Amino acid sequence: MHNPAKSLSITKLAEKSKYKTLVTISILTGISIFLFSTSIVTGPADISIKDIGQGIMRTFGADPTEMSGSSAIVSVIRIPRVLLGVFVGAALGISGAALQGLFRNPLVDPGLIGVSSGGALGASIWIIFGSSLSFIPEYLTIFMIAIFAFLGSLIAMLLVYQIGSRRGHVSVAAMLLAGIAINALAAAALGFLIFVSDDTQLRSINFWTLGSLGGAVWSKIWPSLLIISIATLLILRDCKNLNLFAIGEADAKHLGCDTVKLKRRMVVLPAMATAAAVSVSGIIGFIGLVAPHLIRLMVGADHRLVLPGSALLGISLILTADILARTAVAPAELPLGIITSLIGAPFFIWLLIKQKGWTT
Amino acid sequence: MVTNQTERLDNVSLLLEDADYEIDHTELLKKISISSEPGQMTTIIGPNGAGKSTALKLMSGDLLPTQGSMSVNHQSIRSYTPKELARLRAILPQQTYPAFGLKVWELVKLGRAPFDETEAESVRYVEEALCSVDAMHLANRDLLTLSGGEKQRIFLAKALAQVFIEESKKNKQKYLLLDEPTASLDLKQSHVVMEILRKTADSGIGVLLVIHDLAAVRRYADTVFILKNGRLIDFGDPKKVLTLEMIAESFEIDTETARGSFSLNWES
């Protein structure tokens, strides 16, 4: 019964898949690094390699007295912006992948189901009402925007999950409709906030709804970078559990996965990452939908590959979009969210057409 | 009726004792005792709505009895973590969901997820499982391209991969629970599956299944538990217990019908 020629093949298949993982991750990392560098040298000021080197040293606190003026541009403007792009891209990509895993459905995106707009609303509420609370110390206020964004995202997430799933069965239609409702509600609340806001506040809120990496300042972005790092690493730890979850909740439990805790983590962590991203970059749509999709098309549905792959591809997509945003109508700058939606929305429509068969 | 209960307690087993299960004040099971022992093929039969699947869910830990106890190798099932349970028993549910984009060997490998072992070890169990359901040639196929019978065999392979007893832990007792594994299969495929289950039991695994095919029960099983209206009405060696009268009584048919529906495939 045991055929040695045949039994060799599973080992081969396993090796091939390991090799595929390695190659895919390497290629995606390579692309991200390339785009990272391209992004740093792209812009109105000409930047030389020397400026970049000095800029990096400056960033790490080296004495700037003997350095060129361009190195300041690198360390103060370009590096924070590109780094923010990296973290926001990773956060949105991996959140999309995790949510698609949780809902066991590829049509989920933090933007579509209202998690992003919930975050934007939370952040805006803090800007309009919270900033007048003078008793909160300065060092806490930069965290407060992220915390309010998180609360907004989490509430949206829980609502969608409650409406979209009955007894462990997820209805895609109910979930997407819940997303529409939450987006509409958030838009109405944002509209009200815009109505009562003053000019400066208005510009901030506008920034949130359009999405941009332009606001990157070290002092404002570091809490988000920290939160995104933690959430991303924690999501990555669950790649095997998400693989089990993919074949059904009951089956995952039979295979030793504590599904109750897994679901809790997959609700909280993507909400955390998305909110942290939204609180510094505004709503950047469709990255979380497109990145996991492309990865699955390329390499299959194994979450050990889909999760890190989506993060890396999210980075690449957002850096590309940001380069476009800065160069398309230079010297003016397009809001990044517009570009990702221009590309992402047709992609979503294509998915809907392709998936015509779905009924629930 | 459950006479040799004390005797059973001395051996390790999956043991459901005097269990009630009710949901929304509706009693689905009343005073049910069922045991599954390593090396034995145990079957649960009964008409639709008798509570067979519910009983299996109690024994797998999916549900907890409202009264009575459920123990795995002498310990209450509540004291196990999901992972510990997963290392002791596998379940083949009635409905399986082949996930999008999964290859056959990748699905079977999920059966090894509860175990801390090297990739090479996992792969060996995957091979063994695929060989025992005679599906090595399907290893690299996409799950969605398989026929119903093939799919059932692959999910069975995944469950088998989960209950293989590791060489380092020979003394471990494992169980395989199946809910109507042959329901959607043709005659030949059902026999293939039953043969595999018989071999699995003979290799020392406790096999427990809900099934409608009485001829198969008679041919392959060591023990049968008959449920009706949420109660256990008889149990024991199928060759002794499954009389025409008992079948007629439990399925509420006359003995002639029982004989007719039963004589096909009838052996011994």
Boltz contact constraints between the chains, C-beta under 6 A:
constraints:
  - contact:
      token1: [A, 1]
      token2: [B, 131]
      max_distance: 6.0
  - contact:
      token1: [A, 6]
      token2: [B, 136]
      max_distance: 6.0
  - contact:
      token1: [A, 7]
      token2: [B, 127]
      max_distance: 6.0
  - contact:
      token1: [A, 10]
      token2: [B, 105]
      max_distance: 6.0
  - contact:
      token1: [A, 10]
      token2: [B, 123]
      max_distance: 6.0
  - contact:
      token1: [A, 10]
      token2: [B, 126]
      max_distance: 6.0
  - contact:
      token1: [A, 10]
      token2: [B, 127]
      max_distance: 6.0
  - contact:
      token1: [A, 10]
      token2: [B, 139]
      max_distance: 6.0
  - contact:
      token1: [A, 11]
      token2: [B, 123]
      max_distance: 6.0
  - contact:
      token1: [A, 13]
      token2: [B, 105]
      max_distance: 6.0
  - contact:
      token1: [A, 13]
      token2: [B, 140]
      max_distance: 6.0
  - contact:
      token1: [A, 14]
      token2: [B, 123]
      max_distance: 6.0
  - contact:
      token1: [A, 244]
      token2: [B, 113]
      max_distance: 6.0
  - contact:
      token1: [A, 246]
      token2: [B, 99]
      max_distance: 6.0
  - contact:
      token1: [A, 247]
      token2: [B, 97]
      max_distance: 6.0
  - contact:
      token1: [A, 247]
      token2: [B, 99]
      max_distance: 6.0
  - contact:
      token1: [A, 248]
      token2: [B, 97]
      max_distance: 6.0
  - contact:
      token1: [A, 253]
      token2: [B, 82]
      max_distance: 6.0
  - contact:
      token1: [A, 254]
      token2: [B, 91]
      max_distance: 6.0
  - contact:
      token1: [A, 255]
      token2: [B, 86]
      max_distance: 6.0
  - contact:
      token1: [A, 255]
      token2: [B, 113]
      max_distance: 6.0
  - contact:
      token1: [A, 255]
      token2: [B, 114]
      max_distance: 6.0
  - contact:
      token1: [A, 256]
      token2: [B, 82]
      max_distance: 6.0
  - contact:
      token1: [A, 256]
      token2: [B, 83]
      max_distance: 6.0
  - contact:
      token1: [A, 256]
      token2: [B, 86]
      max_distance: 6.0
  - contact:
      token1: [A, 256]
      token2: [B, 114]
      max_distance: 6.0
  - contact:
      token1: [A, 258]
      token2: [B, 82]
      max_distance: 6.0
  - contact:
      token1: [A, 300]
      token2: [B, 101]
      max_distance: 6.0
  - contact:
      token1: [A, 301]
      token2: [B, 100]
      max_distance: 6.0
  - contact:
      token1: [A, 301]
      token2: [B, 101]
      max_distance: 6.0
